[in-house]
């Protein structure tokens, strides 16, 4: 009979909590930068400049049709061959931003194209500038439409970040692997890591839900 022993896990809980904080920080930075990349990519993909659309299409197709593990290996192990070297943490952040940027580009592009042309024409009729039309008539309603899909992608990004441990980037999965190498309490460690990732996902879901209620919910009619 297997004897459960959570002692080594609780004795080193500070190590796992520090890893969880590093995962949250890495995920948050990747989300912010990835959102910026996604927005730029979506604008480029809906522009009238055909070579720009082709470039973004190529980026999206390459990233969406290759494994994330291969992408991070290419960035960390492949790019140094052409003189581009990064630390594990930097390579992890770059890989996550590039990955979520490709998926986010398609999500935001779909949101932009979901805005009726009549709303844009109405904005022009009211004398709004092109910047204000894009800001108030296109972006805000589009974000409201795609917010659930976008936040789901960001939560998936946080869970996917566990892969960065393969290049020794500092995160929760890496902390768990280090602890397992020292204690060999594999079942207990990875059970606790499963629970911690689950709680992190619930925390991000609650945060995104609060943001949606504050910024993307229509006021109740009276």
C-alpha positions in Angstrom: 0.0 0.0 0.0 1.3 3.4 -0.9 2.0 5.6 2.1 1.0 9.2 1.4 3.6 11.7 2.6 2.8 15.4 2.1 5.4 16.5 4.6 8.1 17.4 2.0 5.5 19.4 0.1 4.3 21.5 3.1 7.9 21.9 4.3 8.7 23.5 0.9 5.4 25.3 0.4 7.2 28.6 0.2 9.1 27.3 -2.9 5.8 26.4 -4.6 4.1 29.7 -3.7 7.1 31.6 -5.1 6.8 29.5 -8.3 3.0 30.3 -8.4 3.8 34.0 -8.1 6.3 33.8 -10.9 3.7 32.0 -13.1 1.2 34.8 -12.4 3.7 37.5 -13.2 4.9 35.7 -16.4 1.3 35.1 -17.5 0.2 38.7 -16.7 3.1 40.2 -18.7 2.4 37.8 -21.6 -1.3 38.7 -21.5 -0.6 42.5 -21.7 2.0 42.3 -24.4 0.1 39.6 -26.3 -3.0 41.8 -26.3 -1.0 44.6 -27.8 0.4 42.3 -30.5 -3.1 40.9 -31.1 -4.6 44.3 -31.6 -1.9 45.4 -34.0 -2.2 42.1 -35.9 -6.0 42.4 -36.1 -5.7 46.0 -37.4 -3.1 45.0 -40.0 -5.2 42.0 -41.1 -8.3 44.2 -41.7 -6.3 46.9 -43.5 -6.3 47.6 -47.2 -2.6 47.0 -47.5 -2.3 43.6 -49.0 1.3 42.7 -48.3 0.7 43.6 -44.6 -2.3 41.2 -44.6 -0.2 38.5 -46.1 2.6 39.0 -43.5 0.1 38.7 -40.6 -1.6 35.7 -42.2 1.7 33.9 -42.5 2.5 34.7 -38.8 -0.9 33.5 -37.6 -0.8 30.3 -39.7 2.7 29.3 -38.7 2.1 29.8 -34.9 -1.4 28.2 -34.9 -0.2 25.2 -36.8 3.0 24.4 -34.9 3.4 23.0 -31.3 4.2 25.6 -28.6 7.0 23.3 -27.4 8.7 23.5 -30.7 8.2 27.3 -30.8 9.9 27.8 -27.4 12.7 25.4 -28.4 13.3 27.4 -31.6 13.4 30.7 -29.7 15.7 29.4 -26.9 17.9 26.9 -28.7 17.6 27.9 -32.4 18.0 31.6 -32.4 21.4 31.6 -30.7 22.7 30.0 -33.9 22.0 33.4 -35.6 23.3 35.5 -32.7 20.1 36.0 -30.8 20.5 34.7 -27.3 18.0 35.1 -24.4 17.7 34.1 -20.8 15.2 31.3 -20.1 12.7 33.7 -18.5 13.0 36.2 -21.5 12.7 33.4 -24.0 9.6 32.1 -22.2 8.0 35.5 -22.2 8.7 36.1 -25.9 7.4 32.6 -26.8 4.2 33.2 -24.9 3.6 36.6 -26.3 4.2 35.4 -29.9 1.8 32.4 -29.3 -1.1 34.3 -27.7 -0.6 37.1 -30.2 -1.4 34.8 -33.1 -4.5 33.4 -31.5 -5.6 36.8 -30.2 -5.2 38.3 -33.6 -7.9 36.0 -35.1 -10.2 36.6 -32.1 -10.0 40.4 -32.3 -10.2 40.3 -36.1 -13.4 38.4 -35.9 -14.7 41.0 -33.4 -13.8 43.9 -35.6 -15.5 42.4 -38.6 -18.6 41.7 -36.5 -19.3 45.4 -36.2 -22.0 46.4 -38.7 -20.9 48.8 -41.4 -23.9 51.0 -40.6 -22.4 51.9 -37.2 -19.2 53.1 -38.8 -21.2 55.1 -41.4 -23.2 56.6 -38.5 -20.0 57.6 -36.8 -18.8 59.4 -39.9 -22.2 61.1 -40.3 -21.8 62.5 -36.7 -18.4 64.0 -37.7 -16.2 61.6 -35.6 -12.6 61.4 -36.7 -11.2 58.0 -37.9 -9.4 57.6 -34.6 -12.5 58.1 -32.6 -14.6 55.9 -34.8 -12.1 53.1 -34.4 -11.8 53.7 -30.7 -15.5 54.1 -29.7 -17.5 52.6 -32.6 -15.2 49.6 -33.4 -12.9 48.6 -30.6 -15.1 49.0 -27.6 -18.1 47.0 -29.0 -15.8 44.5 -30.6 -14.0 43.8 -27.3 -17.4 43.4 -25.6 -18.3 40.8 -28.2 -15.1 38.8 -28.0 -14.3 39.3 -24.3 -15.3 35.7 -23.2 -13.2 34.1 -26.0 -10.3 36.4 -25.3 -10.2 35.7 -21.6 -10.5 32.0 -22.2 -7.5 32.3 -24.4 -5.6 34.1 -21.6 -6.5 31.4 -19.1 -5.3 28.8 -21.5 -2.1 30.8 -21.8 -1.5 30.7 -18.1 -1.9 26.9 -18.1 0.3 26.6 -21.2 3.0 28.6 -19.4 3.9 25.4 -17.5 5.7 24.2 -20.6 8.4 26.9 -20.2 9.9 24.8 -17.4 11.5 22.6 -20.1 14.0 25.4 -20.7 14.5 26.0 -17.0 12.4 29.2 -16.9 11.3 30.0 -13.4 7.6 29.2 -12.8 5.4 26.9 -10.8 6.0 23.8 -12.9 9.8 24.4 -12.6 9.5 24.8 -8.8 7.6 21.5 -8.6 10.2 19.7 -10.8 13.0 21.0 -8.6 11.2 19.8 -5.4 10.4 16.4 -7.0 14.1 15.9 -7.8 15.0 16.6 -4.1 12.2 14.6 -2.4 10.9 12.1 -5.0 7.4 12.7 -3.6 6.0 12.8 -7.1 2.4 11.9 -6.5 2.0 14.4 -3.7 3.9 17.2 -5.4 2.1 17.0 -8.7 -1.3 16.6 -7.0 -0.6 19.8 -5.1 0.6 21.5 -8.4 -2.7 20.4 -10.1 -4.7 22.0 -7.3 -2.6 25.2 -7.5 -3.0 25.5 -11.2 -6.7 24.9 -10.8 -7.0 27.7 -8.2 -4.9 30.0 -10.4 -7.4 29.4 -13.3 -10.3 30.1 -11.0 -8.6 33.3 -9.8 -8.1 34.5 -13.3 -11.7 33.7 -14.2 -12.9 35.6 -11.2 -10.7 38.6 -12.1 -11.9 38.6 -15.7 -15.5 38.3 -14.6 -15.2 41.3 -12.4 -13.6 43.3 -15.2 -16.4 42.3 -17.5 -19.1 43.4 -15.0 -17.3 46.8 -14.6 -16.4 47.7 -18.2 -18.4 45.5 -20.6 -21.8 45.2 -19.1 -24.6 47.5 -20.5 -26.3 49.5 -17.8 -29.6 48.2 -16.7 -32.5 49.8 -18.4 -34.9 51.9 -16.3 
